Amino acid sequence: MTKSISQTNFPKLKFLNRGKVRDLYAVKDHLLLVATDRISAFDVIMPNPIPGKGLILNKMSAFWFKQMEDIIGNHILST
């Protein structure tokens, strides 16, 4: 069984917020948004995360931000 990431902990970074499925950290003058494997339905965080969900969310977002970068600017520095 593959491990899932339901919560992050980067002690050397300043933790800002834990959302329904993403964790937010400050990295100097930038923000680090980490997509986790948590699942949210109707504003409720479900008890069992799906392994790899955060990775897929990140890859999908990166794909679409890349597709749209010539049409509209975005906030992505790297993935």
C-alpha positions in Angstrom: 0.0 0.0 0.0 1.3 3.4 -1.0 1.7 6.0 1.8 -0.4 9.1 1.6 0.5 12.6 2.7 -2.4 14.1 4.7 -0.3 16.7 6.5 3.0 18.5 5.9 5.7 19.6 8.3 8.6 21.7 7.2 10.1 23.0 10.5 12.5 25.4 8.8 9.7 27.1 6.9 7.1 29.4 8.4 3.8 27.6 8.4 0.9 30.0 7.5 -2.2 27.9 7.0 -3.7 24.5 6.5 -6.7 24.5 4.1 -9.0 21.7 3.2 -6.5 20.0 0.8 -3.5 22.3 0.7 -0.9 23.6 3.2 0.7 27.0 2.9 4.2 28.1 3.9 6.3 31.3 3.6 9.6 31.0 1.8 11.4 34.3 2.1 9.2 36.6 0.0 7.3 33.8 -1.8 4.6 31.4 -0.8 4.8 27.6 -1.0 1.5 25.9 -1.6 1.6 22.1 -1.0 -1.2 19.9 -2.4 -1.8 17.0 0.0 -3.7 13.8 -0.4 -6.6 15.0 1.8 -10.1 14.8 0.4 -12.7 17.4 1.0 -16.4 17.0 0.1 -19.0 19.6 0.9 -16.5 21.5 3.0 -15.7 18.5 5.2 -12.3 16.9 5.3 -12.7 13.1 4.9 -10.8 10.8 7.2 -9.0 8.7 4.6 -6.7 10.5 2.1 -6.1 9.1 -1.4 -2.4 8.3 -2.0 -1.0 10.4 -4.9 -4.0 12.8 -5.0 -1.8 15.8 -4.2 0.7 14.9 -6.8 -2.0 14.6 -9.5 -3.6 18.0 -8.4 -0.2 19.6 -8.7 0.5 18.1 -12.1 -2.9 19.1 -13.4 -2.5 22.7 -12.1 1.0 23.0 -13.6 -0.3 21.7 -17.0 -3.1 24.3 -17.2 -1.0 27.2 -15.9 1.5 26.4 -18.7 -1.2 26.2 -21.3 -2.6 29.6 -20.3 0.6 31.5 -19.6 0.6 33.3 -23.0 -3.0 34.3 -22.5 -2.9 35.5 -18.9 -0.2 35.8 -16.3 -0.1 33.6 -13.3 1.6 33.1 -9.9 3.6 29.9 -10.7 7.4 30.1 -10.3 8.1 26.3 -10.4 6.5 22.9 -9.6 
